[in-house]
Amino acid sequence: MTPELTALALAGLLQGIQFCLMAVPANIELGPGRTMSPRDTSRMGKPIIEQVSDRTGRLIRAMNNHFEALILFTLAVVVISLGDKNTGLTAACAWIYLGARILYIPAYYFGWTPWRSLIWFVGFLSTMLMIVSALI
């Protein structure tokens, strides 16, 4: 397996870990009656993210942000892999992306300003470099 595909597989596992990191405190704070419900606003009064603590809300937003970033990263890895454009640069970018996404979780949870945004940008830039390198 290429380094890019390995990083993608690990990023998928990271998404699962982020789900657990978010789900445990959300279930503790809201109770299973709310978290197992259809979560209709008419029943709950307001969205779940508005009912949890600030830090649990940050975990929810970090998880959702990774879903968004993972779409572009997956696209980059697929283009690199199917186009047979794997290089040392693309491998490094893939590992940098994964490292940035791992660091993003505590940066968001603990409110590291402006570091959270800079960490996000490193992951985004790594992904964009992979896509551009596939076109060159």
KEPA-536617 format. One record per residue (C-alpha): residue number from 0; x, y, z; residue in one letter. Coordinates in steps of 0.1 Angstrom, whole numbers. Each point is the difference from the previous one (the first is absolute). Layout:
N
(atom NUM; (X; Y; Z); A)
...
***
This chain:
136
(atom 0; (0; 0; 0); M)
(atom 1; (13; 35; -8); T)
(atom 2; (7; 25; 28); P)
(atom 3; (-29; 21; -13); E)
(atom 4; (-24; -29; 3); L)
(atom 5; (13; -9; 35); T)
(atom 6; (-4; 36; 11); A)
(atom 7; (-36; -1; -14); L)
(atom 8; (-8; -32; 18); A)
(atom 9; (13; 15; 33); L)
(atom 10; (-19; 32; -7); A)
(atom 11; (-32; -22; -2); G)
(atom 12; (9; -16; 33); L)
(atom 13; (6; 35; 15); L)
(atom 14; (-35; 10; -11); Q)
(atom 15; (-14; -30; 19); G)
(atom 16; (21; 10; 31); I)
(atom 17; (-14; 36; -3); Q)
(atom 18; (-35; -14; -1); F)
(atom 19; (6; -18; 33); C)
(atom 20; (17; 30; 15); L)
(atom 21; (-31; 20; -8); M)
(atom 22; (-26; -26; 7); A)
(atom 23; (10; -10; 36); V)
(atom 24; (-2; 35; 15); P)
(atom 25; (-31; 8; -21); A)
(atom 26; (-18; -31; 13); N)
(atom 27; (11; 8; 36); I)
(atom 28; (-12; 36; -3); E)
(atom 29; (-33; -6; -19); L)
(atom 30; (-9; -35; 10); G)
(atom 31; (-9; -28; -23); P)
(atom 32; (-36; 11; -3); G)
(atom 33; (11; 30; -19); R)
(atom 34; (29; -15; -19); T)
(atom 35; (-19; -31; -11); M)
(atom 36; (-31; 21; -11); S)
(atom 37; (-6; 12; -36); P)
(atom 38; (14; 34; 13); R)
(atom 39; (-28; 20; -15); D)
(atom 40; (2; 36; 10); T)
(atom 41; (-37; 0; 9); S)
(atom 42; (6; -27; 25); R)
(atom 43; (34; 11; 13); M)
(atom 44; (-7; 38; 1); G)
(atom 45; (34; 8; -17); K)
(atom 46; (28; -18; -18); P)
(atom 47; (22; -23; 21); I)
(atom 48; (31; 21; -6); I)
(atom 49; (-18; 28; 19); E)
(atom 50; (-8; -23; 29); Q)
(atom 51; (34; -13; 8); V)
(atom 52; (30; 17; 18); S)
(atom 53; (24; 22; -19); D)
(atom 54; (26; -27; -1); R)
(atom 55; (-23; -27; -12); T)
(atom 56; (-13; 24; -26); G)
(atom 57; (36; 5; -11); R)
(atom 58; (4; -38; -4); L)
(atom 59; (-31; -1; -21); I)
(atom 60; (13; 29; -22); R)
(atom 61; (35; -16; -3); A)
(atom 62; (-16; -33; -11); M)
(atom 63; (-22; 17; -26); N)
(atom 64; (30; 20; -12); N)
(atom 65; (20; -32; -5); H)
(atom 66; (-29; -14; -21); F)
(atom 67; (4; 30; -22); E)
(atom 68; (38; -2; -2); A)
(atom 69; (-1; -37; -5); L)
(atom 70; (-20; 4; -32); I)
(atom 71; (27; 21; -16); L)
(atom 72; (28; -22; 14); F)
(atom 73; (-17; -31; -14); T)
(atom 74; (-3; 17; -34); L)
(atom 75; (37; 8; 1); A)
(atom 76; (10; -35; 9); V)
(atom 77; (-22; -15; -26); V)
(atom 78; (13; 23; -27); V)
(atom 79; (36; -6; 10); I)
(atom 80; (-5; -38; 2); S)
(atom 81; (-20; -5; -31); L)
(atom 82; (22; 24; -20); G)
(atom 83; (31; -18; 12); D)
(atom 84; (14; 34; 12); K)
(atom 85; (14; -12; 33); N)
(atom 86; (31; 19; 10); T)
(atom 87; (20; 7; 31); G)
(atom 88; (-18; 34; 1); L)
(atom 89; (-35; -16; -1); T)
(atom 90; (9; -25; 27); A)
(atom 91; (14; 28; 22); A)
(atom 92; (-32; 20; -6); C)
(atom 93; (-22; -29; 9); A)
(atom 94; (19; -5; 33); W)
(atom 95; (-1; 37; 7); I)
(atom 96; (-37; 1; -6); Y)
(atom 97; (-5; -29; 25); L)
(atom 98; (22; 17; 26); G)
(atom 99; (-18; 33; -4); A)
(atom 100; (-34; -18; 4); R)
(atom 101; (12; -17; 32); I)
(atom 102; (13; 33; 14); L)
(atom 103; (-32; 17; -10); Y)
(atom 104; (-21; -19; 25); I)
(atom 105; (17; 13; 32); P)
(atom 106; (5; 34; -16); A)
(atom 107; (-37; 3; -5); Y)
(atom 108; (-10; -16; 33); Y)
(atom 109; (23; 23; 20); F)
(atom 110; (-7; 31; -21); G)
(atom 111; (36; 6; -11); W)
(atom 112; (-3; 32; -18); T)
(atom 113; (14; 7; -27); P)
(atom 114; (17; -34; -1); W)
(atom 115; (-31; -19; -8); R)
(atom 116; (-5; 19; -32); S)
(atom 117; (37; -3; -9); L)
(atom 118; (-1; -38; 6); I)
(atom 119; (-31; -2; -22); W)
(atom 120; (18; 20; -27); F)
(atom 121; (30; -23; 0); V)
(atom 122; (-24; -30; -6); G)
(atom 123; (-19; 19; -27); F)
(atom 124; (32; 11; -18); L)
(atom 125; (14; -35; 1); S)
(atom 126; (-31; -13; -17); T)
(atom 127; (1; 28; -26); M)
(atom 128; (37; -7; -8); L)
(atom 129; (-9; -37; -6); M)
(atom 130; (-27; 10; -25); I)
(atom 131; (22; 25; -18); V)
(atom 132; (29; -25; -1); S)
(atom 133; (-23; -25; -17); A)
(atom 134; (-6; 25; -28); L)
(atom 135; (36; 8; -6); I)
***
